[in-house]
């Protein structure tokens, strides 16, 4: 069955006007002012999008798909992601990561979960490794993982400036990045190194030393949680102005905002006003990851779970509260991560691209979600649920 979407206002993410979109299989095969289906000898489902906005399916490139956490003991291990958590949030492409726990959360489990989510209908990749160094790869080396395992597109999240990290040296981080870069080049992947940046005074200095003392380009790293405190945020502004990517975490808790974390919608506005190139900025949810709060002695005092729905909520707030145009705000969860991670066919509405689409109401509510050409949600009604939902 083919699908034709009629007369929606299309943001590709640039606004291109009212268009019809024709979907066959998993791809967008035509975009036009009007698409005549009368000559097609197959069943075509019509989706009427008059008065609605059509944007690319959202990319969340930092999700703990098999759960995370455990900083408060075994009972604090967070649950894995379910399919409709993603689709209800408009997320059609995910990159799964392992965080603090690289012992009971393993690479085989991560890849198996990614393949399960793909079988259920969305696209899922993973990064190899976790907070720990040496990196616990699947095959025994980062380079081999990237070359031999289709689902592995990068490394991380490697922790720096955090009391939970392995306290990597410049030489260790340089070696990880160089192996990831070469492996990515040989496999046609980004080989990006996803960096968890903690509350430590070191901030981004370790990355800056690697970039200064080696030939590794700044674009090889994607540091995340840049909005976690004001000092790190300001360091992130300078880092991005020098050509680096910066990623903001949309999941938060009230305590963190009170202690200086910057709300993502406001962080985006502030960075743009500071002259940072929009293409250098992305949002991720840190979904299913633990959001631990520690006191000054490093003792756990509270724990929440990252929420994938926060991803678009912050984009919506950027539009409604910070007056950032939709075609700009939506880039941080579509084309920007697609380009940074070299996700072919993702992040834009173009002929030949994957049919990952979200239909929004004028009030920016998610109404219909299409992933790889399949209606996952239609008119707020969930059509496809996960196997155990």
N, C-alpha and C positions, 0 to 999 in steps of 0.2 A: 504493500500500500504506500502511496505517495501522500504527502501533505502539502497543501498550499495555504499560506497565511496571508490573509487579505487586508490590505490598506492600513497597516500599522505604521506608526511613526518610527522609523528605523534609525538607531544610533549604532554606528558600525565599529567603534564607538563614536566616530564623528557623525553628526546629524546629516543624513542624506535624503530626508523627506519621507513622504508616504510611499510605501512600496508594497508589492507582493513578493513573497518568498516561496520558492518551490523546493521541496525536500524529497530526495529519493534515497532510500537506504539510510546511510549515516551522514550524507553530505547535503549541503546547499548546492543545488544545481542551476538555479536561476534567480536573479533579482531584477525586477522590472516594475514599471508603473502599473502594468496590468499583465497578468499571465493567463492566457487562454488554455483551459484544460479540456476543452470539448473534443479535441483531436487525440487525446491520450487514451490508449486502449487498456488502461489499468484503473483500479479503484483509487480515487483521490479524495482524501478527507479535507474539507475546507474548515479552516479556523479563522473566524472573523475578528479582526483586531482593530476595527475602527474605534478611535478614541483611546487607544492604548499605545504604550511605548514598547519597542522591541530592542533589547540590548543583548550583547553576547552572554552566553552562560558564564557564570562566575568561576574563577580559579582561586582555590584556597591552597596555597603552597606550603602550609605548615600545619598539619593535622596529625594528632596522635591516634591513628585509626585503630590501633590495637589497645588503646588506653595508655595511660602513663602514671606518673606519680609514685606513691609509695614512700614519700618523705616522712610520713608519720607511722610507718609500719605497714605490714601486709594488708591490713583492712582499709588502707587509704589508696590502694591501687584503683585507678579510675577505669570505668567500663569502656569497651570499644565503641566505635561509631556505628550507628545503624543507617541504612540507606536513606530513609525519609528525613532523617535529621539534615542530611545534605540537600536533598532535592527541595524540601520546604524552604530552605535558605537560598535557593537559586543556584547552588553550587553543583556544577556538572563536571569539574575536573579538580582532582585532589592530589597533593603530594604528601605521602605518609612519612612520618619521622618517628624515631625513638629518642627519648629524652634522657632523664636522669638514670633510669634503670636499664642498663645494657646487659644485664645478667638474666633476668627472668623474662624480659621483653627481647625477643631475638629476631634476627633477619629472616629466617625461614617463615616465622609467624607473620612478620610484616608483609612479606611478598605474597603469602597465601591470602591474607586479608585483602590486599590490593587486587589480586585476581578475583576474589569473591565479589568485591564491589563492582568490578568490571562486568562480571557475569550477570549482576543484578541491573546493570544499565548505565553506569557512569564511567568516566575515565579516571584511572588512578595510577600514579607513579610513586616511587619511594626514593629516599636517600639512604645510603649505606652508612652504618655507624650510629653513634649516640654521643652523649657528653664525653665519654671516656677516650683517652689516648693511651696506648695505641688504639687505632680504630678497629673495632671488631667487625671486619668485613665478612661477606658470605663465602668468597672463594679463597680468601687468604691474602688478597691484595685489593686495594681500591681500584687500581687500573684494570685488573681482571674483572671485577664486579661491573664496572662501567662498560667494558667491551663485550662481556659474555652474557649479561643479564639484561634483557630488554627493559624491564621495569625500573631498573636503577639508573637514575639520571644525574645524581650528585652525591654529596657527602654531608652528613650532619644529623642532628644539630650538634656541632662541636662547641663546647662551653668555654667561654673566657670571662674574666672579671667576675667570677662567681665562686663562692666558697664550696660549691658542689662540683666544680670542674676539676680536671686533672692537672691544672696549672701548667698548660703547655708553654714551651719556650718558643722563641722566634724560629729556631731551627726545626722544631717538630711541626709547627704550623706551616712553615714553608714547604716541608716535605709532603705534607698532606695535600696542600694546594697544587703543588707541581705534579703529583701523581694523578690527582683529579683532573687537572687541565689536560695532560697528555691522554689519559683514558677517555676523556670527553671528546677530544679532537679525533681520536682514532675511531670512536663509535658514532660520531656525528651528534653528540649530546653536549649540553652546557658544561657538565663537570663542575657545577657550582658548589661552593663550600658554604653551607648554611651555618651561620655562627650565632649561637645563643650568647647574648651579652647580658651579664648580670649587673648587680648593684655596686660592684667593686669600683674603687677609685681609678683602676687601670683604664676603664671605659674602652675606647677603641684604639688605644696606643699600641697594643700588640699587632693589630692589623696594619696600622700605619708603619710600624717597623718592618714588617714583612714586605710591604709594598716599596718602602724606601731602600731596603738592602738587597732585594732580589729583582728579577725580571718579570715576576708574576704581576699581571695587570690588576688594577683595583676592582675591575668588573668580575673577577673570579670569586669574589666573596659576596654573600648576601647576609649582612648582620641584621638580626631581628631583635625585637623588644626595645627599639630605639626610643620609644616614647615612655619608658618606665620611670625616668626621673629627669629633672630639668637639666642637670649637668650632662647627662648622656645625650639628651635631646640636642643641646647646643653643640656638642661634639659631632653629632650626626649631621647637623646643618653644614658644618665645614667639610665633613667627609663627603657628603653628597655634592657639594659645590666643586669638589676635586674630582668628581666623576664616578663616585661610588654609589652603589645601590643602598637604600635604607628601607627597612621594613618595619611597619608599626603593628602592634598586636591589639586586635579589637576587643578581645575578652579581657575584662578587668573586674575589680570589685571596688566598692565605694571607698574602702580604706586606702587602696592604692591611689585613687584620685586625690584623696585628702592629703596623702603623703608626698604628692608632687608628680604623679604620673599624668601625662597629658592625654586627654581624650583624643582619639584618632582623627575625628572630624576636624577638631581645632588644630591638631598637629599638622594636618595637610594644609590647612589655610595658612598657618604660620610659616611653614616651609616655603610655600609658593610665594608668600609676601617677602620672604628673605631672598628670593631669587633662585631657589633650587629648581632645576629642570623637572617637570612633572614626570618625565619618563624614568627618573631615578627612584621613584617612590612606589611602594606597594603596601597593601594591607594583608594580613593573615589573621586567622582566628585563634590559633593555638588550641583548637577544639579538642576536647577529651583530655587535654593535658591538665595537670594539677596547677592551681594558682596558689602556691603556699605563701603564707606570711610568716616572717621570722623576726624575732626581736634582735636587739643589738648584740646579743651573745650567740646568735645563730640558732636559737631554739624555735621550733615550730609552734606558732600560736594560732594558726587558722588555715583553712584549706577550702578552696572552691574548685569547680571544674570549668574549663574553657568551653565556650558555647559557639558553635558554627553559625548560628543565626546572627551573632554580633557582627559578622563580616559585612553584610549589606546594610544592617542597621546603621553602621558608622558612615557608610557611603550616603545613605539617605539623609543622615544628619548633616553631612557635609554640604548637601544641596539645600536642605530646608533651613538649617540654622546658620551655616557659614556662607551661604549664597554662592557656592561654587557651581558652575554649570554642570548639568548631568553628564554631558559628553566628556568633561574633564574628570569629574569625580569617579565615574565608572571605570576609567582607565586603570586605576590602582588595583582592581580585582579582575581585569581582563587582559588587555593587550600588554600592559607593563610586565606582569609575571610571565606571560607567554613569551615575550621577547627575552627576558632575563634568563629563562630556563630553556629557551629554544624548543618550545612546545609547538610542533608543526601543526597547522590547521586549527589552532586554538586562539581564543582571545579577540577575534574579529568576526564580523558578519561579511563574508566575501564568498563569491562563487568558488566552489571547490573546497571550501573549509568545512570542518565538522559542523553538523547541524546541532549545535549547542546554543539554545536560545531561551531567554526569559522575557515574558510579557508582563509589563507593569501597568498598573492603573495610573491615572494622572496624579494620584496621591502617593505614588511610589510604593504600592503594595504589590507583592509577588502574586500573580494570578495564575499564570501558566508556565510550566517548565518543560522544555524539550531537551533531552540528552541523547546525543548520537542518533538523532532522527526519531526518537521514541518519546511519545507523550508520557511524561512521568507524573505531571500534575496538570489538570485542565480545569479552568474556572474554579480554582481553589480546591478542587476535588482530587485526592491522591488516587492515581490510576495504578501505580506499581509500588508495591511495598517490598521491603527486604524479606528474605527467605523466612526469618524467624520473627517477623513483626506481625 
